[in-house]
């Protein structure tokens, strides 16, 4: 069984999730965040990492592959939450583009995973 912590796909999802946390931690004092939007963003980003970990630890490769394809959909959901958070002023343009680019690349990697 693979240690998912060592797998590049899981690491990419983890780094992107930590970037979201860092963005929230470094927000200016008094900057407003739409709590529902942020909760949705964090939840979907955590689900991406958890689903990738689940996929990588499955003995049945078909189940693992199906989970990996679910992660692709979860990345799209995360990118949507990210765009809404950006649109609501929770992050600046540069931060949004940086995190969104990471998720776009992760989606490509997930779709080519064998």
Backbone as XML, in Angstrom:
<?xml version="1.0"?>
<chain id="A" units="angstrom">
  <residue number="1" name="UNK">
    <atom name="N" x="0.850" y="-1.182" z="0.000"/>
    <atom name="CA" x="0.000" y="0.000" z="0.000"/>
    <atom name="C" x="0.898" y="1.247" z="0.000"/>
  </residue>
  <residue number="2" name="UNK">
    <atom name="N" x="0.502" y="2.215" z="-0.793"/>
    <atom name="CA" x="1.285" y="3.444" z="-0.946"/>
    <atom name="C" x="1.037" y="4.395" z="0.226"/>
  </residue>
  <residue number="3" name="UNK">
    <atom name="N" x="2.066" y="5.104" z="0.622"/>
    <atom name="CA" x="1.934" y="6.164" z="1.602"/>
    <atom name="C" x="1.544" y="7.414" z="0.828"/>
  </residue>
  <residue number="4" name="UNK">
    <atom name="N" x="0.282" y="7.810" z="0.931"/>
    <atom name="CA" x="-0.207" y="8.912" z="0.105"/>
    <atom name="C" x="0.525" y="10.220" z="0.364"/>
  </residue>
  <residue number="5" name="UNK">
    <atom name="N" x="1.096" y="10.388" z="1.575"/>
    <atom name="CA" x="1.839" y="11.613" z="1.878"/>
    <atom name="C" x="3.027" y="11.808" z="0.936"/>
  </residue>
  <residue number="6" name="UNK">
    <atom name="N" x="3.527" y="10.732" z="0.392"/>
    <atom name="CA" x="4.702" y="10.791" z="-0.477"/>
    <atom name="C" x="4.342" y="10.937" z="-1.956"/>
  </residue>
  <residue number="7" name="UNK">
    <atom name="N" x="3.055" y="10.877" z="-2.282"/>
    <atom name="CA" x="2.647" y="10.924" z="-3.682"/>
    <atom name="C" x="2.478" y="12.375" z="-4.149"/>
  </residue>
  <residue number="8" name="UNK">
    <atom name="N" x="2.975" y="12.667" z="-5.340"/>
    <atom name="CA" x="2.971" y="14.020" z="-5.897"/>
    <atom name="C" x="1.559" y="14.610" z="-5.989"/>
  </residue>
  <residue number="9" name="UNK">
    <atom name="N" x="0.576" y="13.826" z="-6.387"/>
    <atom name="CA" x="-0.787" y="14.353" z="-6.506"/>
    <atom name="C" x="-1.329" y="14.823" z="-5.158"/>
  </residue>
  <residue number="10" name="UNK">
    <atom name="N" x="-1.129" y="14.020" z="-4.133"/>
    <atom name="CA" x="-1.615" y="14.417" z="-2.818"/>
    <atom name="C" x="-0.851" y="15.645" z="-2.337"/>
  </residue>
  <residue number="11" name="UNK">
    <atom name="N" x="0.454" y="15.670" z="-2.561"/>
    <atom name="CA" x="1.261" y="16.816" z="-2.145"/>
    <atom name="C" x="0.796" y="18.104" z="-2.820"/>
  </residue>
  <residue number="12" name="UNK">
    <atom name="N" x="0.461" y="18.019" z="-4.108"/>
    <atom name="CA" x="-0.034" y="19.198" z="-4.821"/>
    <atom name="C" x="-1.343" y="19.698" z="-4.218"/>
  </residue>
  <residue number="13" name="UNK">
    <atom name="N" x="-2.235" y="18.775" z="-3.879"/>
    <atom name="CA" x="-3.511" y="19.177" z="-3.297"/>
    <atom name="C" x="-3.302" y="19.774" z="-1.901"/>
  </residue>
  <residue number="14" name="UNK">
    <atom name="N" x="-2.371" y="19.214" z="-1.163"/>
    <atom name="CA" x="-2.070" y="19.708" z="0.182"/>
    <atom name="C" x="-1.485" y="21.123" z="0.130"/>
  </residue>
  <residue number="15" name="UNK">
    <atom name="N" x="-0.552" y="21.352" z="-0.783"/>
    <atom name="CA" x="0.068" y="22.677" z="-0.910"/>
    <atom name="C" x="-0.985" y="23.721" z="-1.279"/>
  </residue>
  <residue number="16" name="UNK">
    <atom name="N" x="-1.868" y="23.379" z="-2.212"/>
    <atom name="CA" x="-2.919" y="24.321" z="-2.595"/>
    <atom name="C" x="-3.847" y="24.615" z="-1.418"/>
  </residue>
  <residue number="17" name="UNK">
    <atom name="N" x="-4.189" y="23.585" z="-0.640"/>
    <atom name="CA" x="-5.030" y="23.775" z="0.541"/>
    <atom name="C" x="-4.329" y="24.670" z="1.560"/>
  </residue>
  <residue number="18" name="UNK">
    <atom name="N" x="-3.055" y="24.442" z="1.780"/>
    <atom name="CA" x="-2.310" y="25.270" z="2.728"/>
    <atom name="C" x="-2.195" y="26.711" z="2.237"/>
  </residue>
  <residue number="19" name="UNK">
    <atom name="N" x="-2.121" y="26.901" z="0.924"/>
    <atom name="CA" x="-2.121" y="28.256" z="0.365"/>
    <atom name="C" x="-3.423" y="28.986" z="0.699"/>
  </residue>
  <residue number="20" name="UNK">
    <atom name="N" x="-4.529" y="28.266" z="0.669"/>
    <atom name="CA" x="-5.809" y="28.871" z="1.041"/>
    <atom name="C" x="-5.783" y="29.275" z="2.512"/>
  </residue>
  <residue number="21" name="UNK">
    <atom name="N" x="-5.293" y="28.377" z="3.362"/>
    <atom name="CA" x="-5.200" y="28.707" z="4.795"/>
    <atom name="C" x="-4.274" y="29.895" z="5.012"/>
  </residue>
  <residue number="22" name="UNK">
    <atom name="N" x="-3.158" y="29.921" z="4.307"/>
    <atom name="CA" x="-2.211" y="31.034" z="4.442"/>
    <atom name="C" x="-2.861" y="32.350" z="4.010"/>
  </residue>
  <residue number="23" name="UNK">
    <atom name="N" x="-3.616" y="32.309" z="2.927"/>
    <atom name="CA" x="-4.312" y="33.503" z="2.453"/>
    <atom name="C" x="-5.275" y="34.011" z="3.523"/>
  </residue>
  <residue number="24" name="UNK">
    <atom name="N" x="-5.993" y="33.100" z="4.155"/>
    <atom name="CA" x="-6.934" y="33.502" z="5.195"/>
    <atom name="C" x="-6.212" y="34.030" z="6.428"/>
  </residue>
  <residue number="25" name="UNK">
    <atom name="N" x="-5.095" y="33.385" z="6.783"/>
    <atom name="CA" x="-4.332" y="33.820" z="7.955"/>
    <atom name="C" x="-3.683" y="35.181" z="7.754"/>
  </residue>
  <residue number="26" name="UNK">
    <atom name="N" x="-3.294" y="35.477" z="6.508"/>
    <atom name="CA" x="-2.576" y="36.724" z="6.246"/>
    <atom name="C" x="-3.497" y="37.861" z="5.814"/>
  </residue>
  <residue number="27" name="UNK">
    <atom name="N" x="-4.801" y="37.612" z="5.819"/>
    <atom name="CA" x="-5.742" y="38.664" z="5.450"/>
    <atom name="C" x="-5.594" y="39.834" z="6.397"/>
  </residue>
  <residue number="28" name="UNK">
    <atom name="N" x="-5.777" y="41.002" z="5.839"/>
    <atom name="CA" x="-5.683" y="42.205" z="6.665"/>
    <atom name="C" x="-6.742" y="42.171" z="7.755"/>
  </residue>
  <residue number="29" name="UNK">
    <atom name="N" x="-6.353" y="42.668" z="8.911"/>
    <atom name="CA" x="-7.290" y="42.757" z="10.028"/>
    <atom name="C" x="-8.482" y="43.590" z="9.586"/>
  </residue>
  <residue number="30" name="UNK">
    <atom name="N" x="-9.652" y="43.095" z="9.833"/>
    <atom name="CA" x="-10.846" y="43.830" z="9.469"/>
    <atom name="C" x="-11.350" y="43.527" z="8.066"/>
  </residue>
  <residue number="31" name="UNK">
    <atom name="N" x="-10.561" y="42.789" z="7.263"/>
    <atom name="CA" x="-11.029" y="42.422" z="5.931"/>
    <atom name="C" x="-12.182" y="41.451" z="6.094"/>
  </residue>
  <residue number="32" name="UNK">
    <atom name="N" x="-13.256" y="41.743" z="5.409"/>
    <atom name="CA" x="-14.439" y="40.907" z="5.582"/>
    <atom name="C" x="-14.348" y="39.657" z="4.726"/>
  </residue>
  <residue number="33" name="UNK">
    <atom name="N" x="-14.790" y="38.578" z="5.290"/>
    <atom name="CA" x="-14.903" y="37.311" z="4.582"/>
    <atom name="C" x="-16.337" y="36.847" z="4.711"/>
  </residue>
  <residue number="34" name="UNK">
    <atom name="N" x="-16.883" y="36.376" z="3.632"/>
    <atom name="CA" x="-18.203" y="35.771" z="3.658"/>
    <atom name="C" x="-18.006" y="34.375" z="4.231"/>
  </residue>
  <residue number="35" name="UNK">
    <atom name="N" x="-18.409" y="34.172" z="5.475"/>
    <atom name="CA" x="-18.123" y="32.916" z="6.176"/>
    <atom name="C" x="-18.636" y="31.690" z="5.437"/>
  </residue>
  <residue number="36" name="UNK">
    <atom name="N" x="-19.814" y="31.779" z="4.848"/>
    <atom name="CA" x="-20.355" y="30.627" z="4.118"/>
    <atom name="C" x="-19.486" y="30.289" z="2.912"/>
  </residue>
  <residue number="37" name="UNK">
    <atom name="N" x="-19.024" y="31.313" z="2.212"/>
    <atom name="CA" x="-18.168" y="31.096" z="1.041"/>
    <atom name="C" x="-16.847" y="30.472" z="1.470"/>
  </residue>
  <residue number="38" name="UNK">
    <atom name="N" x="-16.252" y="30.993" z="2.527"/>
    <atom name="CA" x="-14.966" y="30.478" z="3.005"/>
    <atom name="C" x="-15.108" y="29.054" z="3.519"/>
  </residue>
  <residue number="39" name="UNK">
    <atom name="N" x="-16.178" y="28.772" z="4.241"/>
    <atom name="CA" x="-16.406" y="27.403" z="4.726"/>
    <atom name="C" x="-16.557" y="26.436" z="3.555"/>
  </residue>
  <residue number="40" name="UNK">
    <atom name="N" x="-17.279" y="26.845" z="2.530"/>
    <atom name="CA" x="-17.427" y="26.006" z="1.337"/>
    <atom name="C" x="-16.105" y="25.778" z="0.633"/>
  </residue>
  <residue number="41" name="UNK">
    <atom name="N" x="-15.307" y="26.833" z="0.533"/>
    <atom name="CA" x="-13.992" y="26.729" z="-0.096"/>
    <atom name="C" x="-13.095" y="25.762" z="0.671"/>
  </residue>
  <residue number="42" name="UNK">
    <atom name="N" x="-13.011" y="25.932" z="1.967"/>
    <atom name="CA" x="-12.157" y="25.049" z="2.774"/>
    <atom name="C" x="-12.650" y="23.610" z="2.733"/>
  </residue>
  <residue number="43" name="UNK">
    <atom name="N" x="-13.950" y="23.427" z="2.818"/>
    <atom name="CA" x="-14.504" y="22.076" z="2.786"/>
    <atom name="C" x="-14.195" y="21.382" z="1.463"/>
  </residue>
  <residue number="44" name="UNK">
    <atom name="N" x="-14.410" y="22.066" z="0.356"/>
    <atom name="CA" x="-14.156" y="21.428" z="-0.936"/>
    <atom name="C" x="-12.665" y="21.176" z="-1.150"/>
  </residue>
  <residue number="45" name="UNK">
    <atom name="N" x="-11.808" y="22.090" z="-0.709"/>
    <atom name="CA" x="-10.361" y="21.894" z="-0.851"/>
    <atom name="C" x="-9.883" y="20.716" z="0.000"/>
  </residue>
  <residue number="46" name="UNK">
    <atom name="N" x="-10.439" y="20.571" z="1.203"/>
    <atom name="CA" x="-10.084" y="19.435" z="2.056"/>
    <atom name="C" x="-10.580" y="18.129" z="1.443"/>
  </residue>
  <residue number="47" name="UNK">
    <atom name="N" x="-11.747" y="18.161" z="0.822"/>
    <atom name="CA" x="-12.278" y="16.963" z="0.177"/>
    <atom name="C" x="-11.400" y="16.513" z="-0.985"/>
  </residue>
  <residue number="48" name="UNK">
    <atom name="N" x="-10.825" y="17.455" z="-1.712"/>
    <atom name="CA" x="-9.916" y="17.092" z="-2.802"/>
    <atom name="C" x="-8.750" y="16.278" z="-2.253"/>
  </residue>
  <residue number="49" name="UNK">
    <atom name="N" x="-8.087" y="16.798" z="-1.233"/>
    <atom name="CA" x="-6.932" y="16.106" z="-0.657"/>
    <atom name="C" x="-7.332" y="14.755" z="-0.072"/>
  </residue>
  <residue number="50" name="UNK">
    <atom name="N" x="-8.467" y="14.705" z="0.614"/>
    <atom name="CA" x="-8.913" y="13.453" z="1.229"/>
    <atom name="C" x="-9.287" y="12.409" z="0.178"/>
  </residue>
  <residue number="51" name="UNK">
    <atom name="N" x="-9.925" y="12.826" z="-0.895"/>
    <atom name="CA" x="-10.312" y="11.877" z="-1.945"/>
    <atom name="C" x="-9.085" y="11.338" z="-2.670"/>
  </residue>
  <residue number="52" name="UNK">
    <atom name="N" x="-8.107" y="12.190" z="-2.903"/>
    <atom name="CA" x="-6.865" y="11.722" z="-3.523"/>
    <atom name="C" x="-6.186" y="10.711" z="-2.599"/>
  </residue>
  <residue number="53" name="UNK">
    <atom name="N" x="-6.119" y="11.008" z="-1.311"/>
    <atom name="CA" x="-5.513" y="10.076" z="-0.356"/>
    <atom name="C" x="-6.263" y="8.742" z="-0.365"/>
  </residue>
  <residue number="54" name="UNK">
    <atom name="N" x="-7.578" y="8.802" z="-0.363"/>
    <atom name="CA" x="-8.402" y="7.590" z="-0.396"/>
    <atom name="C" x="-8.103" y="6.789" z="-1.659"/>
  </residue>
  <residue number="55" name="UNK">
    <atom name="N" x="-8.048" y="7.468" z="-2.786"/>
    <atom name="CA" x="-7.779" y="6.798" z="-4.054"/>
    <atom name="C" x="-6.437" y="6.083" z="-4.047"/>
  </residue>
  <residue number="56" name="UNK">
    <atom name="N" x="-5.432" y="6.757" z="-3.528"/>
    <atom name="CA" x="-4.069" y="6.208" z="-3.552"/>
    <atom name="C" x="-3.881" y="5.022" z="-2.611"/>
  </residue>
  <residue number="57" name="UNK">
    <atom name="N" x="-4.766" y="4.877" z="-1.646"/>
    <atom name="CA" x="-4.611" y="3.786" z="-0.675"/>
    <atom name="C" x="-5.538" y="2.599" z="-0.955"/>
  </residue>
  <residue number="58" name="UNK">
    <atom name="N" x="-6.287" y="2.652" z="-2.026"/>
    <atom name="CA" x="-7.198" y="1.554" z="-2.368"/>
    <atom name="C" x="-6.449" y="0.405" z="-3.031"/>
  </residue>
  <residue number="59" name="UNK">
    <atom name="N" x="-6.732" y="-0.808" z="-2.601"/>
    <atom name="CA" x="-6.134" y="-1.990" z="-3.214"/>
    <atom name="C" x="-6.774" y="-2.269" z="-4.576"/>
  </residue>
  <residue number="60" name="UNK">
    <atom name="N" x="-8.040" y="-1.982" z="-4.700"/>
    <atom name="CA" x="-8.764" y="-2.180" z="-5.960"/>
    <atom name="C" x="-8.497" y="-0.973" z="-6.863"/>
  </residue>
  <residue number="61" name="UNK">
    <atom name="N" x="-7.746" y="-1.184" z="-7.921"/>
    <atom name="CA" x="-7.344" y="-0.088" z="-8.805"/>
    <atom name="C" x="-8.531" y="0.594" z="-9.485"/>
  </residue>
  <residue number="62" name="UNK">
    <atom name="N" x="-9.582" y="-0.177" z="-9.774"/>
    <atom name="CA" x="-10.766" y="0.431" z="-10.407"/>
    <atom name="C" x="-11.431" y="1.417" z="-9.455"/>
  </residue>
  <residue number="63" name="UNK">
    <atom name="N" x="-11.548" y="1.034" z="-8.204"/>
    <atom name="CA" x="-12.134" y="1.929" z="-7.209"/>
    <atom name="C" x="-11.243" y="3.162" z="-7.058"/>
  </residue>
  <residue number="64" name="UNK">
    <atom name="N" x="-9.944" y="2.939" z="-7.002"/>
    <atom name="CA" x="-9.005" y="4.053" z="-6.898"/>
    <atom name="C" x="-9.117" y="5.010" z="-8.069"/>
  </residue>
  <residue number="65" name="UNK">
    <atom name="N" x="-9.249" y="4.477" z="-9.266"/>
    <atom name="CA" x="-9.384" y="5.314" z="-10.466"/>
    <atom name="C" x="-10.695" y="6.094" z="-10.435"/>
  </residue>
  <residue number="66" name="UNK">
    <atom name="N" x="-11.783" y="5.453" z="-10.008"/>
    <atom name="CA" x="-13.063" y="6.155" z="-9.894"/>
    <atom name="C" x="-12.975" y="7.302" z="-8.890"/>
  </residue>
  <residue number="67" name="UNK">
    <atom name="N" x="-12.305" y="7.056" z="-7.783"/>
    <atom name="CA" x="-12.124" y="8.111" z="-6.792"/>
    <atom name="C" x="-11.291" y="9.258" z="-7.350"/>
  </residue>
  <residue number="68" name="UNK">
    <atom name="N" x="-10.280" y="8.932" z="-8.158"/>
    <atom name="CA" x="-9.450" y="9.965" z="-8.756"/>
    <atom name="C" x="-10.289" y="10.845" z="-9.682"/>
  </residue>
  <residue number="69" name="UNK">
    <atom name="N" x="-11.221" y="10.228" z="-10.412"/>
    <atom name="CA" x="-12.103" y="11.011" z="-11.290"/>
    <atom name="C" x="-13.072" y="11.860" z="-10.464"/>
  </residue>
  <residue number="70" name="UNK">
    <atom name="N" x="-13.486" y="11.370" z="-9.301"/>
    <atom name="CA" x="-14.308" y="12.188" z="-8.402"/>
    <atom name="C" x="-13.521" y="13.407" z="-7.939"/>
  </residue>
  <residue number="71" name="UNK">
    <atom name="N" x="-12.230" y="13.216" z="-7.716"/>
    <atom name="CA" x="-11.380" y="14.326" z="-7.283"/>
    <atom name="C" x="-11.323" y="15.421" z="-8.351"/>
  </residue>
  <residue number="72" name="UNK">
    <atom name="N" x="-11.389" y="15.035" z="-9.625"/>
    <atom name="CA" x="-11.404" y="16.029" z="-10.703"/>
    <atom name="C" x="-12.627" y="16.939" z="-10.545"/>
  </residue>
  <residue number="73" name="UNK">
    <atom name="N" x="-13.777" y="16.340" z="-10.293"/>
    <atom name="CA" x="-14.992" y="17.120" z="-10.060"/>
    <atom name="C" x="-14.882" y="17.993" z="-8.820"/>
  </residue>
  <residue number="74" name="UNK">
    <atom name="N" x="-14.240" y="17.465" z="-7.793"/>
    <atom name="CA" x="-14.069" y="18.239" z="-6.566"/>
    <atom name="C" x="-13.130" y="19.426" z="-6.786"/>
  </residue>
  <residue number="75" name="UNK">
    <atom name="N" x="-12.146" y="19.254" z="-7.665"/>
    <atom name="CA" x="-11.266" y="20.381" z="-8.006"/>
    <atom name="C" x="-12.092" y="21.478" z="-8.690"/>
  </residue>
  <residue number="76" name="UNK">
    <atom name="N" x="-12.975" y="21.094" z="-9.600"/>
    <atom name="CA" x="-13.828" y="22.085" z="-10.267"/>
    <atom name="C" x="-14.696" y="22.825" z="-9.250"/>
  </residue>
  <residue number="77" name="UNK">
    <atom name="N" x="-15.223" y="22.089" z="-8.282"/>
    <atom name="CA" x="-16.033" y="22.709" z="-7.227"/>
    <atom name="C" x="-15.177" y="23.670" z="-6.401"/>
  </residue>
  <residue number="78" name="UNK">
    <atom name="N" x="-13.962" y="23.251" z="-6.075"/>
    <atom name="CA" x="-13.055" y="24.100" z="-5.301"/>
    <atom name="C" x="-12.721" y="25.375" z="-6.072"/>
  </residue>
  <residue number="79" name="UNK">
    <atom name="N" x="-12.457" y="25.234" z="-7.372"/>
    <atom name="CA" x="-12.138" y="26.409" z="-8.181"/>
    <atom name="C" x="-13.334" y="27.357" z="-8.265"/>
  </residue>
  <residue number="80" name="UNK">
    <atom name="N" x="-14.533" y="26.799" z="-8.254"/>
    <atom name="CA" x="-15.726" y="27.637" z="-8.253"/>
    <atom name="C" x="-15.843" y="28.398" z="-6.939"/>
  </residue>
  <residue number="81" name="UNK">
    <atom name="N" x="-15.650" y="27.702" z="-5.821"/>
    <atom name="CA" x="-15.670" y="28.370" z="-4.512"/>
    <atom name="C" x="-14.575" y="29.434" z="-4.437"/>
  </residue>
  <residue number="82" name="UNK">
    <atom name="N" x="-13.421" y="29.120" z="-4.988"/>
    <atom name="CA" x="-12.306" y="30.060" z="-4.994"/>
    <atom name="C" x="-12.669" y="31.325" z="-5.769"/>
  </residue>
  <residue number="83" name="UNK">
    <atom name="N" x="-13.292" y="31.159" z="-6.928"/>
    <atom name="CA" x="-13.693" y="32.303" z="-7.743"/>
    <atom name="C" x="-14.744" y="33.156" z="-7.026"/>
  </residue>
  <residue number="84" name="UNK">
    <atom name="N" x="-15.660" y="32.500" z="-6.330"/>
    <atom name="CA" x="-16.668" y="33.246" z="-5.579"/>
    <atom name="C" x="-16.011" y="34.021" z="-4.439"/>
  </residue>
  <residue number="85" name="UNK">
    <atom name="N" x="-15.088" y="33.385" z="-3.723"/>
    <atom name="CA" x="-14.383" y="34.072" z="-2.637"/>
    <atom name="C" x="-13.617" y="35.281" z="-3.170"/>
  </residue>
  <residue number="86" name="UNK">
    <atom name="N" x="-12.979" y="35.106" z="-4.312"/>
    <atom name="CA" x="-12.264" y="36.220" z="-4.947"/>
    <atom name="C" x="-13.240" y="37.328" z="-5.344"/>
  </residue>
  <residue number="87" name="UNK">
    <atom name="N" x="-14.348" y="36.933" z="-5.951"/>
    <atom name="CA" x="-15.356" y="37.904" z="-6.360"/>
    <atom name="C" x="-15.967" y="38.664" z="-5.191"/>
  </residue>
  <residue number="88" name="UNK">
    <atom name="N" x="-15.986" y="38.038" z="-4.034"/>
    <atom name="CA" x="-16.531" y="38.667" z="-2.826"/>
    <atom name="C" x="-15.469" y="39.447" z="-2.056"/>
  </residue>
  <residue number="89" name="UNK">
    <atom name="N" x="-14.254" y="39.527" z="-2.604"/>
    <atom name="CA" x="-13.213" y="40.352" z="-1.996"/>
    <atom name="C" x="-12.391" y="39.686" z="-0.917"/>
  </residue>
  <residue number="90" name="UNK">
    <atom name="N" x="-12.422" y="38.360" z="-0.838"/>
    <atom name="CA" x="-11.663" y="37.666" z="0.199"/>
    <atom name="C" x="-10.191" y="37.517" z="-0.135"/>
  </residue>
  <residue number="91" name="UNK">
    <atom name="N" x="-9.812" y="37.806" z="-1.392"/>
    <atom name="CA" x="-8.400" y="37.713" z="-1.781"/>
    <atom name="C" x="-8.159" y="38.645" z="-2.953"/>
  </residue>
  <residue number="92" name="UNK">
    <atom name="N" x="-6.891" y="38.989" z="-3.135"/>
    <atom name="CA" x="-6.549" y="39.859" z="-4.262"/>
    <atom name="C" x="-6.367" y="39.034" z="-5.535"/>
  </residue>
  <residue number="93" name="UNK">
    <atom name="N" x="-6.212" y="39.725" z="-6.643"/>
    <atom name="CA" x="-6.108" y="39.065" z="-7.951"/>
    <atom name="C" x="-4.933" y="38.102" z="-8.026"/>
  </residue>
  <residue number="94" name="UNK">
    <atom name="N" x="-3.787" y="38.528" z="-7.543"/>
    <atom name="CA" x="-2.576" y="37.699" z="-7.620"/>
    <atom name="C" x="-2.736" y="36.409" z="-6.818"/>
  </residue>
  <residue number="95" name="UNK">
    <atom name="N" x="-3.286" y="36.516" z="-5.624"/>
    <atom name="CA" x="-3.507" y="35.334" z="-4.784"/>
    <atom name="C" x="-4.484" y="34.383" z="-5.460"/>
  </residue>
  <residue number="96" name="UNK">
    <atom name="N" x="-5.570" y="34.929" z="-5.985"/>
    <atom name="CA" x="-6.550" y="34.097" z="-6.683"/>
    <atom name="C" x="-5.898" y="33.357" z="-7.845"/>
  </residue>
  <residue number="97" name="UNK">
    <atom name="N" x="-5.182" y="34.084" z="-8.691"/>
    <atom name="CA" x="-4.560" y="33.448" z="-9.856"/>
    <atom name="C" x="-3.568" y="32.369" z="-9.444"/>
  </residue>
  <residue number="98" name="UNK">
    <atom name="N" x="-2.784" y="32.625" z="-8.408"/>
    <atom name="CA" x="-1.800" y="31.641" z="-7.954"/>
    <atom name="C" x="-2.435" y="30.354" z="-7.479"/>
  </residue>
  <residue number="99" name="UNK">
    <atom name="N" x="-3.458" y="30.470" z="-6.650"/>
    <atom name="CA" x="-4.123" y="29.273" z="-6.122"/>
    <atom name="C" x="-4.923" y="28.583" z="-7.214"/>
  </residue>
  <residue number="100" name="UNK">
    <atom name="N" x="-5.634" y="29.359" z="-8.028"/>
    <atom name="CA" x="-6.429" y="28.778" z="-9.099"/>
    <atom name="C" x="-5.549" y="28.030" z="-10.092"/>
  </residue>
  <residue number="101" name="UNK">
    <atom name="N" x="-4.384" y="28.578" z="-10.399"/>
    <atom name="CA" x="-3.449" y="27.892" z="-11.306"/>
    <atom name="C" x="-3.009" y="26.550" z="-10.744"/>
  </residue>
  <residue number="102" name="UNK">
    <atom name="N" x="-2.765" y="26.501" z="-9.438"/>
    <atom name="CA" x="-2.369" y="25.228" z="-8.821"/>
    <atom name="C" x="-3.464" y="24.184" z="-8.967"/>
  </residue>
  <residue number="103" name="UNK">
    <atom name="N" x="-4.713" y="24.601" z="-8.755"/>
    <atom name="CA" x="-5.811" y="23.648" z="-8.905"/>
    <atom name="C" x="-6.032" y="23.254" z="-10.359"/>
  </residue>
  <residue number="104" name="UNK">
    <atom name="N" x="-5.811" y="24.170" z="-11.295"/>
    <atom name="CA" x="-5.937" y="23.832" z="-12.720"/>
    <atom name="C" x="-4.902" y="22.778" z="-13.106"/>
  </residue>
  <residue number="105" name="UNK">
    <atom name="N" x="-3.672" y="22.955" z="-12.641"/>
    <atom name="CA" x="-2.615" y="21.977" z="-12.928"/>
    <atom name="C" x="-2.906" y="20.646" z="-12.252"/>
  </residue>
  <residue number="106" name="UNK">
    <atom name="N" x="-3.431" y="20.698" z="-11.037"/>
    <atom name="CA" x="-3.794" y="19.466" z="-10.334"/>
    <atom name="C" x="-4.869" y="18.719" z="-11.108"/>
  </residue>
  <residue number="107" name="UNK">
    <atom name="N" x="-5.850" y="19.426" z="-11.635"/>
    <atom name="CA" x="-6.914" y="18.783" z="-12.417"/>
    <atom name="C" x="-6.330" y="18.074" z="-13.629"/>
  </residue>
  <residue number="108" name="UNK">
    <atom name="N" x="-5.414" y="18.707" z="-14.309"/>
    <atom name="CA" x="-4.751" y="18.072" z="-15.461"/>
    <atom name="C" x="-4.006" y="16.817" z="-15.041"/>
  </residue>
  <residue number="109" name="UNK">
    <atom name="N" x="-3.281" y="16.915" z="-13.935"/>
    <atom name="CA" x="-2.513" y="15.752" z="-13.447"/>
    <atom name="C" x="-3.433" y="14.606" z="-13.060"/>
  </residue>
  <residue number="110" name="UNK">
    <atom name="N" x="-4.550" y="14.928" z="-12.407"/>
    <atom name="CA" x="-5.498" y="13.883" z="-12.019"/>
    <atom name="C" x="-6.082" y="13.173" z="-13.218"/>
  </residue>
  <residue number="111" name="UNK">
    <atom name="N" x="-6.337" y="13.914" z="-14.283"/>
    <atom name="CA" x="-6.958" y="13.321" z="-15.460"/>
    <atom name="C" x="-6.006" y="12.450" z="-16.270"/>
  </residue>
  <residue number="112" name="UNK">
    <atom name="N" x="-4.711" y="12.634" z="-16.043"/>
    <atom name="CA" x="-3.735" y="11.805" z="-16.756"/>
    <atom name="C" x="-3.144" y="10.714" z="-15.848"/>
  </residue>
  <residue number="113" name="UNK">
    <atom name="N" x="-3.623" y="10.629" z="-14.617"/>
    <atom name="CA" x="-3.118" y="9.634" z="-13.668"/>
    <atom name="C" x="-3.461" y="8.229" z="-14.147"/>
  </residue>
  <residue number="114" name="UNK">
    <atom name="N" x="-2.490" y="7.353" z="-14.059"/>
    <atom name="CA" x="-2.698" y="5.950" z="-14.467"/>
    <atom name="C" x="-2.498" y="5.039" z="-13.294"/>
  </residue>
</chain>
